């Protein structure tokens, strides 16, 4: 039985991740998505280069990209869409998570 992907990525996010991996200058196993305790509301998304797959990482392939999901993050990000946005003042990855119950005022953290 096929399970839905824990996170979906827009084409803009996929292209930006590919560009970051290509510009890294050394081989990568992919990118790792996680969450950590931070900010007023409790949790913050993390995104990092992965030099290797950790034993319990959940692995998914998206258009030739390897996405590793930290096992501690899976229950917080199921159903999330990862996007990359650019405007005149800022650019960056945005996580649209239907499970969020709230965000802190500064936008640094969320809770579910």
C-alpha positions as CSV (number, residue, x, y, z in Angstrom):
1,X,0.0,0.0,0.0
2,X,1.4,3.4,-1.0
3,X,1.5,6.0,1.8
4,X,1.2,9.7,1.0
5,X,4.5,11.6,1.2
6,X,5.0,13.2,4.6
7,X,5.8,16.5,2.9
8,X,5.0,17.9,-0.5
9,X,7.3,20.3,-2.3
10,X,6.4,23.0,-4.8
11,X,8.4,23.2,-8.1
12,X,10.0,26.5,-6.8
13,X,11.2,24.6,-3.6
14,X,12.5,21.7,-5.7
15,X,14.4,24.0,-8.0
16,X,16.0,26.0,-5.1
17,X,17.1,22.8,-3.3
18,X,18.6,21.5,-6.5
19,X,20.5,24.8,-6.9
20,X,21.7,24.8,-3.3
21,X,22.9,21.2,-3.6
22,X,24.7,21.9,-7.0
23,X,26.4,24.9,-5.4
24,X,27.5,23.1,-2.3
25,X,30.8,22.0,-3.7
26,X,30.8,18.5,-2.3
27,X,28.6,15.4,-2.6
28,X,25.5,15.2,-0.5
29,X,23.1,12.4,0.4
30,X,20.3,15.0,0.0
31,X,18.7,17.5,2.4
32,X,17.3,16.8,5.8
33,X,14.1,18.4,7.1
34,X,13.5,18.5,10.8
35,X,12.1,20.5,13.7
36,X,13.7,21.8,16.8
37,X,12.6,23.5,20.0
38,X,12.8,27.3,19.5
39,X,11.0,30.6,19.9
40,X,7.8,31.6,21.7
41,X,5.6,28.9,20.3
42,X,7.8,25.9,20.7
43,X,9.0,24.5,17.4
44,X,10.9,25.7,14.3
45,X,11.6,24.0,11.0
46,X,15.2,23.1,10.2
47,X,16.7,22.4,6.8
48,X,20.3,21.2,6.3
49,X,22.6,19.4,3.9
50,X,22.8,15.7,4.7
51,X,26.2,14.1,4.2
52,X,24.7,10.7,4.9
53,X,21.4,9.1,5.7
54,X,20.9,8.5,9.4
55,X,19.6,5.1,10.5
56,X,16.0,6.2,11.3
57,X,15.6,9.0,8.7
58,X,12.5,8.7,6.5
59,X,13.6,8.9,2.9
60,X,11.6,10.1,-0.1
61,X,12.6,11.0,-3.6
62,X,11.2,14.0,-5.4
63,X,12.2,14.7,-9.0
64,X,15.7,13.2,-8.4
65,X,16.2,14.8,-5.0
66,X,16.7,12.8,-1.9
67,X,14.7,14.3,1.0
68,X,15.5,12.9,4.5
69,X,13.1,13.5,7.3
70,X,14.3,13.4,10.8
71,X,12.2,10.8,12.7
72,X,11.4,13.3,15.5
73,X,9.9,15.7,12.9
74,X,7.6,13.3,11.0
75,X,4.5,13.6,13.2
76,X,4.8,17.4,13.1
77,X,5.1,17.9,9.4
78,X,2.7,15.3,7.9
79,X,0.7,17.0,5.2
80,X,3.0,20.1,5.0
81,X,3.8,21.8,1.8
82,X,7.3,23.3,1.4
83,X,7.6,26.3,-0.9
84,X,10.3,28.8,-1.9
85,X,9.2,32.4,-2.2
86,X,11.0,35.5,-3.4
87,X,9.9,39.0,-3.2
88,X,11.5,42.4,-3.2
89,X,12.5,42.3,0.5
90,X,13.2,38.7,1.3
91,X,13.4,35.2,0.0
92,X,13.3,31.8,1.6
93,X,11.6,28.5,2.2
94,X,8.1,28.6,3.6
95,X,6.3,25.7,5.3
96,X,2.5,25.6,4.9
97,X,1.5,23.1,7.6
98,X,-2.2,22.4,8.0
99,X,-1.5,20.9,11.5
100,X,-0.3,24.2,13.0
101,X,-2.5,25.5,15.8
102,X,-0.6,28.8,16.0
103,X,2.6,30.8,15.4
104,X,4.5,33.3,17.5
105,X,4.2,36.9,16.6
106,X,7.7,37.1,15.0
107,X,7.0,34.0,12.8
108,X,10.0,32.1,14.1
109,X,8.1,29.2,15.7
110,X,4.9,27.3,15.6
111,X,2.9,24.7,17.7
112,X,0.7,21.9,16.8
